[in-house]
Amino acid sequence: MTTRLPRTIPWMTIAFALALFIPIFGTRFYTSVATDVLILGLFATSLNLLLGTTGLVSFGHAAYFAIGAYVCAIAMKTFEVPFLLALPLAGLAAGAAALVFGYFCVRLTKIYFAMLTLAFAQIVWAICFKWNDVTGGEQGFNNVPYPDLAWMEVLPGLSRMRVGELYFYVTLVVVCLCLYVMRRITNSPFGRILTTIRENPERAEFVGIDVRRFELAAFVIAGLFAGLAGALFGIFNRGVFPDFGYWAKSAEVLIMVILGGMGQFFGPLVGAFTLVVLNQQITSYTEYWPLVLGLLLIVLLYAFPAGLLGTIADLVKSLRGRRNA
């Protein structure tokens, strides 16, 4: 049974309050890194709804990240759709794609499910790579505009901030709202059914649960939030490229979930933070980042199979047991 961190401490509220001061006291570099961590943390948390909650291993989750990024970027640049409309449109488009792909994927199990998700993701990548007239093809879809944030300058303390710093606050609010919704979903009766399916799908089906329908629902929800993360990332990156949907992106987010801890809701956020910071630090000293990442995963899987946050939670439980004894 997975140990969870104490719920009496409002972790999300504390983290949100601390993050508000990053653009104020931090440099532009730290603000940029924090924005990157927030977006990738949302992306990883959406995958954890499949992997950690439902027990579905997806090798193609980047497909919905890319769909959301392209839809939002094309809507804002080509059709001049406002950000407040383009963002939910991106999530809906990614959710619709997840509904279509998931309809076929959930009919298979285990490795066959994982490989089919990868196959659909490669189809999305190929379309993004070859459809030059719409996606920009190999060159990508560049010069994605920032949303109109002039209204934020009237707020106290924000009038002198750059657009990148203002966009950090937009990202922070959107990500926190998405995390709140996913938290409620995970702790709802629907989320408990997903956990039951993860633990024993045969028994869940025996007691009358439509396993395939609930797996498809989880697949669509995870795809929707991945699309929102992709939309935010495309604007932050000022461009969208086919690599957003490549298998390596799916592997990267999968590593974040495992690194932080699948059994913890905030584990993927910790994994995203750790991976982004390590990437920034190690690539500044050496070009052998993939080698370091491989060694890190080997150590993690053998020494900390529960992930970083899961290991901390287990340590807290052990210390409490000793104190009570």
C-alpha positions, 0 to 999 in steps of 0.5 A, a space after each residue: 500500500 502506498 504511503 501518502 503525505 499528510 493531507 492536513 498540510 495545504 501543500 498546493 496553497 503553500 506552493 502557490 503562495 511561494 511561487 508568486 514571489 519568483 518573478 519578484 525576487 528571481 531573475 528572468 532565468 529562474 522565472 523561465 525555468 519555473 514556467 517550464 516546470 509548471 507546464 511540464 508538471 501539468 503534463 506529467 500529472 495528466 499522464 499520472 492519471 493514467 499510469 498511477 491512478 488507472 494503471 494504464 501505461 501510455 507510450 504516446 501521451 505526447 500526441 495530445 500535448 502536440 495536438 493542444 499546442 498546434 490547435 492553440 497556436 494556429 487559432 491564436 496566430 492564424 485566426 486571431 482567436 483570443 487566448 481565453 478561447 484558444 486555450 479551452 479549444 486546445 484542450 477540447 481538441 486533444 480530448 476529442 483525439 484521445 476519445 477516438 484513439 482511446 476507443 481502440 486502445 482500451 480494447 487491448 491490455 498491457 503491452 499491446 495497449 502501450 504499443 497502440 498508444 505509441 502507434 497513434 502518437 507516431 501518426 500524429 507526429 507524422 501528420 505534424 511533420 508532413 502537413 506543411 500548409 497547416 503545421 509548418 512541417 519540419 520547420 514548425 509553426 513559429 512566432 506564436 504570439 503571447 496573449 494580450 496581458 496588458 490588463 494585468 499591468 493595472 494590478 499592483 506590482 505588475 506594471 513594470 514586469 516583462 511579458 514573460 513574467 506576466 505569462 508566468 502568472 497566467 501559467 501558474 493560475 491555469 496549472 493550479 486550477 487544472 491540478 485542483 480539478 484533477 485532484 478532485 477527480 482523483 479523490 472522487 468516487 470516479 477516481 476510486 473506481 479507477 484505482 480499483 481497476 488498477 488494482 484488479 480489473 478482473 474483480 472490478 468487472 466481476 462486480 459490475 464495473 464497465 472497465 473499458 468505459 472508465 478506462 476510456 473516460 480516464 484516457 480522455 481526461 488525461 488527453 484533455 489536460 495534456 492538450 492544455 499543457 501543450 497549449 501553454 508550452 507552445 506559447 511559452 516556447 514561441 513556437 510549436 514543432 513536430 518533436 512535441 509529439 515524438 516518442 521521445 517526448 512521451 518517454 520524457 514525461 514518463 520519466 518525470 512520473 516515475 522519478 517523482 513517484 506514481 503513488 503520489 499526486 504531486 509526485 509528477 510535479 517533483 519529477 518535472 522539477 528535478 528533471 528540468 533542474 538537472 537538465 539545466 545544470 548538467 548540460 551547462 557542464 557536459 554534453 552527455 546528458 542522456 548518459 547521466 539520465 540513464 545512470 540516474 534512472 538505474 539508481 532510482 529504480 533500484 534504490 528508490 522504486 517509489 520515486 522521490 516523493 514516495 520515498 520521502 512519504 515512506 520515511 515519514 511513515 517510518 519515523 512516525 512509527 518509531 516515535 509512536 513505538 
